[in-house]
């Protein structure tokens, strides 16, 4: 009898967890470079397929001063910007993210947060 109770409790718990996991939708990316256009050097070229609430394409250029997990601090002549490079990491478009590297982070602003979808090495020598 004790074994039957354990089996029933385990089954109900498993069913409840499976239902909870199923009910939660997978997070969707608000932006995808390859779906909406492409970067030609440092210029964004839209392809016209993305309409509606599309994030504005932007870039941040400067020198990496701090790397903490998926957050990269970039020093610019006007101050610092913290870049979330999670989308670029997921797409494997970051190269080596290291302090001292001059970069151009391509991506989008969402509120006050910049999300990089691609990070390239900057050719510029100006800070």
N, C-alpha and C positions, 0 to 999 in steps of 0.2 A: 504494500500500500504506500509506503514511504517513497518507493521508487516511482510509482505512478504520480504522486503529488509533485515530485521534483521534475518529472518529465512534463507534466501539464504547466507548471510555472515557467519552465524554460521555454516551452512552445509559445505561451502567451507573451512572454517578454520579448522573444525573438520576433514575433509577429508585430508587436508594438513598435519595436525599433526599426523594423523594415518599413513599416507604414510611415513613420516619422521621416526616415531617410528619403522615401519616395515623394513625400509631400513637399519637400524643399526643392525649389527649382535651382538648377545650376546657374551660377552667376554668369552673366554675359558681358562681353567686352563692349564698352561704349564706343570703340574706335578701332578700326583695322586699316592700316595704311594700304595694304594690297587690294582691299575691296574698293577703296575710294579713289585711288590714284597711285602716283609714285613720286619719289624724290629723284630729280635729275640734278645731280650735284647737291647744291643747297637750295634748290628751287622746287617748290611743291607744284606738281602738275595733276590737277583733278581729272578723273575720267568721266565724270557726270553720272555715275551710277548711284551715288549716295545723295539722298535728299532728306529733308526733314531735320531732325535734331542731330546734325553731324557736328562733331567737335571741330573747332578751328585748328588748322594745322599751324604749328609754330616750331621754332627752334631756340635752343639756349646754347650759347657758346661761351667757353671759358676754360679755366684750369681746375682740375679736380683737387680739392684740398682735404676732403674727408670722405671715407667710405665706411658706412655702417650697414651691413647687410644689403638690403635693396635700396637704401637711401644714399645718394651721392651728393655731396656739397660741391657746388661749382662756384669759383670766384670769378666775378666779372669786374669790369672797370667801375661799374655803378653799385656794386655790392655782391651779396651771395644769393644763390638760388639752390634750394634743395630739390633734387630730381629723384623721383621714384622710377627706378629702371626695371621694375617687374615686367612690364610688357616686352621690353627689349630682351630681357633675360629669357622669357618664355619663347620668344622668336629666335633666340640665339643670334641677336644682332647687336652685341655690345663690344666685342673685342675685349681686351684686357682693361678692366676698370681699376685704375691704380692712381694713387696720389701723384700729382705732378704732370699727368697726361693732359694735354690740351685737346678738348673735345668739342664736337657739335652734337648736341642731343636733339634729335628730331622727335616730335610727338605732339602733344596737345595739353592745354590747360583745362582743368576741371575745377572750377572755383579758384582757390589760391594754390592748388597743387599742380605741378608739372609732371606729366607722365611721359617718359621716353619710350618710343617704339623702336628706335634705332639710335645707336651711338657710333659716331665715326671720329677719326682723328682730325683735328683742325690743322689746316695749312697755315693759318694766320700766326704771326709772331707777336701781335699786340695783345695785351692782357684783356 
